[in-house]
């Protein structure tokens, strides 16, 4: 094939410049019209506020425009050659690469997406406004991908032809099913049942009140440590993330290590709990669970673990007890937990005074924060992976997502009492009062984490977008006891649920007792170790567990009789 004359390229370039200059103007106008979007129930965006005055850095605009024009010309050249470049997994299928129109559509979309993100970065505003704009643009870009629409998704079209329309019919059936259940299916939920093939570690409920059930697990060793072990999971999720399957169950792992293990199983709140407060969850749940564990085992002190919000609840309960002169917990483990809310990552975008006042007026005196709304919020933090990926597969291609225990748990959402939720928003994310000695009162006591002189094992995940690694590390600045900080690879859940048998990922441990002010400095001095962090934690916990004694042959003690087999009724209640 003969090469085109130089005049052709010059003319094409001139036309391209005119075309893309017009697109550039439209993009500029679109972004200048963007304001932080209204909150969607759970805070997918920011609270209603006055639109910010948006201006752009002239230098960055000029650089971005030049880059845009250059990449546009390169894209056009690649298209003429029949090889438009594209590496995004949404367009990685063969159907995209073999169809020139589809390939160009995908590549031009990616170019425009990069440019719009560059525009958001070029905005001259305070950091929070810039972050909110970036989040809004990311949501817009994710939703507008050509792969999300049957008219442009060549893979879905090809499948419809190959199945003679069956994939479209199945897609409509999947859509109607998800509309009825109220959320997008991420897995085949029909393949799971709590107590049957998830949450299967053997045990019994030995106590319950209106907020939680306490589960005691059957020992798997002839002897157990004399100091019992209590786990407090987050109340915004079901506890069985810690007990999905036998091979990746942190609960079973603890039992196998000889720990006499108890777990709080939160009740899924309904209207009868609509007025419960943060104080109720501390006094009548966390502190009560500690006391019952002591009474059942006869132990003067116990070891305790808190995961995510469960860690915040545990630390708050310990501070309340310390203010009363009580120290029933000998050691604590905090997994991906925020005590200091100065670094909350992307969630900070949603929190300001207007938003918190709105929530306080809406449900501060009573009501429920619906679990589905919370689940949607966390899904849209990663929209391509946790939303649109399933929209395309379920509805456009008519596929049934494969069974996956973690995603089943993720869809098993829980409600929160409105007063609890409103108090938590103001005193943590908005005002960061928990780490200010005496700044807030819980259960009639002034909080002061400086009184928690017990040893604490602190774990953070390196890629965590819910509890950033810096936020987890910040606890080292407020706890005066002997601390051990460990960082694991991956995110909020996968980093924690990383059983040794999988031999996956790595973890990092720094020099003992040395905690620089910044997490980056700690990371620079930490040593990488292959595999799970669980064995390191198990060895640490063993050192705080006392001597070994004969394992109990029955559940409970005295008035604390077995009520029902684990996992109990509470965890089976759906939101």
Buried (B, 14 or more C-beta within 10 A) or exposed (E): EEEEEEEEEEEBBEEBBEEBBEBBEEBBEEBEEBBBBEBEEBBBBBBEBEEBEBEBEEEBBEEBBEBBBEBBBBBBBBBEEEEBEBEBEBBEBEBBBEBEEBBBBBBBBBBBBBBBBBBBBBBEBEEBBBBBBBBBBBBBBBBEBBBBEBEBBBBBBBBBEEBEEEBBEBBEBBBEEBEEEBBBBBBBBEEBEBBEBBBBBEBBBBBBEEBBBBBBBBBBBEEBBBBBBBBBBBBBBBBBBBBBBBEBBBBBBBBBBBBBBBBBBBBBBEEEBBBBBBBBBBBBBBBBBBBBBBBBBEBEBBBBBBBBBBBBBBBBBBBBBBBEEEBBBBBBBBBBBBBBBEBBBBBBBBBBEBBBBBBBEEBBEEBBBBBBBBBBBBBBBBBBEBBBBBBBBBBBBBBBBEBBBBBBBBBBBBBBBBBBBBBBBBBBBBBBBBBBBEBBEBBEBEBBBBBBEBBBBBBBBBEBBBBBBBBBBBBBEBBEEEBBBBBBBBBBBBBBBBBBEEEBBBBBBBEEEEBBEEBEEBBEEBEEBEBBBBBBBBEBBBEBBBEBBEBBEEBBBEEBEBBEEBBBEBBBBEB
